[in-house]
């Protein structure tokens, strides 16, 4: 093999290696972004589930004692749930149900009618203060 052929072969090999390195870097970046999106989606779903659980716990407490004003913060899975109950007129309360994971928080509002058969949700707004970080 001539000296010029070896130099050309080396140059082609270096260019090919450079192209492969760029492709690997692009693939790595795409995978990292995808993983980050997956983690955010997972946390969003968990926050929504904790918020729903906070409302369920509050409704259960209201069925036992319609005069409660909150459900204290308690651990559930990887996060916490809590709620606050405010009077919203005769026989109606407003429930602010909150789910927390670390510093992320999701709060939803529900209007609940206190009926003789038990509490009944008459309005539910899950978008109130959703996923505050």
C-alpha positions in Angstrom: 0.0 0.0 0.0 1.3 3.4 -0.9 1.9 6.1 1.7 -0.9 8.3 0.1 -3.4 5.4 0.2 -2.7 4.9 3.9 -3.2 8.6 4.6 -6.5 8.6 2.7 -7.7 5.5 4.5 -6.8 7.1 7.8 -8.7 10.3 6.9 -11.8 8.3 5.8 -11.7 6.3 9.0 -11.4 9.5 11.1 -14.3 11.1 9.3 -16.4 8.0 9.7 -15.6 7.9 13.4 -16.5 11.6 13.7 -19.9 11.0 12.1 -20.6 8.0 14.4 -19.7 10.1 17.4 -22.1 12.9 16.4 -24.8 10.4 15.8 -24.2 8.8 19.2 -24.4 12.2 20.9 -27.7 13.1 19.1 -29.1 9.7 20.1 -28.0 10.2 23.7 -29.6 13.7 23.8 -32.9 12.3 22.5 -32.9 9.5 25.0 -32.2 11.9 27.9 -35.0 14.2 26.8 -37.4 11.3 26.5 -36.5 10.0 29.9 -37.0 13.5 31.4 -40.4 13.7 29.8 -41.3 10.2 31.2 -40.4 11.3 34.7 -42.5 14.5 34.5 -45.5 12.5 33.2 -45.1 9.9 35.9 -45.0 12.6 38.6 -48.0 14.4 37.1 -50.0 11.2 37.2 -48.9 10.5 40.8 -49.8 14.0 41.9 -53.3 13.7 40.3 -53.8 10.3 42.1 -52.7 11.8 45.4 -55.1 14.8 44.9 -57.9 12.3 44.1 -57.0 10.3 47.2 -57.1 13.5 49.3 -60.6 14.2 48.1 -61.7 10.6 48.8 -60.2 10.8 52.3 -62.0 14.1 52.9 -65.3 12.7 51.7 -64.9 9.7 54.0 -64.2 12.0 57.0 -67.1 14.2 56.1 -69.4 11.2 56.1 -68.4 10.5 59.7 -68.2 14.1 60.9 -69.6 16.9 58.7 -68.0 19.5 60.9 -64.4 18.6 60.0 -62.2 21.4 58.7 -59.3 19.5 57.3 -57.6 16.2 56.7 -54.1 16.3 58.2 -51.1 15.7 56.0 -50.3 12.1 55.7 -48.0 9.9 53.7 -49.3 7.8 50.8 -46.8 6.0 48.6 -44.0 8.4 47.5 -46.0 11.5 48.4 -48.4 13.2 50.8 -52.0 14.1 50.8 -53.9 16.7 52.7 -57.1 18.8 52.4 -58.8 21.8 53.8 -62.6 22.2 54.2 -64.3 25.6 54.1 -67.9 26.4 54.6 -69.5 27.6 51.4 -73.1 28.2 52.6 -75.7 26.1 54.4 -75.1 22.4 53.7 -72.3 23.1 51.2 -68.5 23.0 51.8 -65.5 23.7 49.6 -62.8 21.1 49.7 -59.2 22.0 48.6 -57.6 18.6 48.1 -53.8 18.5 47.7 -51.2 16.0 46.7 -47.5 16.6 47.2 -44.3 14.9 46.0 -41.2 16.7 47.1 -41.6 20.3 46.1 -44.2 19.5 43.4 -47.8 20.0 44.4 -51.2 19.7 42.8 -54.4 21.1 44.3 -58.0 20.7 43.1 -61.2 22.2 44.4 -64.5 20.5 44.9 -67.9 21.8 46.1 -69.5 19.2 48.3 -73.2 19.0 49.3 -73.6 17.6 52.9 -76.7 15.5 52.5 -78.4 13.2 55.0 -77.2 10.2 53.0 -73.6 11.5 53.0 -71.5 14.0 51.2 -72.0 14.4 47.4 -69.6 16.2 45.1 -71.5 18.7 43.0 -68.6 20.4 41.3 -65.0 19.3 40.8 -62.3 21.5 39.3 -59.0 19.5 39.0 -57.3 22.3 37.2 -57.2 24.7 40.2 -53.5 25.3 41.0 -52.6 22.1 39.2 -49.0 21.0 39.4 -47.4 23.9 41.1 -43.6 23.5 41.3 
